[in-house]
Amino acid sequence: MTTKNILEHLPYDEPFLFVDGIEQISENGITGFYTFKDNAFFYNGHFKNNPVTPGVILTECMAQIGLVCLGIYLLKDKIDSKQNPEIALTSHNVDFFVPVFPNEKVTVVSEKEVFRFNKLKCNVKLFNSREELVARGKISGMIKT
């Protein structure tokens, strides 16, 4: 399965798609990236005159790349080319360290901890363009084909 195929199977679209591309993927993990556009809907009012990307959006970016894209890759032999898998986030625990601002590119690095019975659990890190650790945590989800 190619990177393009993985992105085509994502069950998201603008304005809630937080994956621009995948740099590396294997059975053990994934590295992908996204740039937060300055006109994104969530910057209006968060915070007045000093827009910062909300933590819930950063978590979503980490989950879309680090869990969903990796899960689609792991289930590549079971996914029909005409259907998108159903995804359910089951748990997350994320710590945040530095803010992400509009027009900032972030990189998600995810390592598979366990994958069985279509449940995937990953250790996920988010870095900014200066290679500073923005956030890290564990994210788990179920993927139904």
Protein Blocks (a to p, Z undefined) as FASTA:
>chain_A
ZZklmmmmpccdcfkbccfbdfbdcfkbccddddddfkbfklgopaghiacddfklmmmm
mmmmmmmmmmmmmmmmmpcfkbccddddfbdcdddfbdcdehiacddddddfbdcehiac
dddddddfkopafbgcdddddddZZ
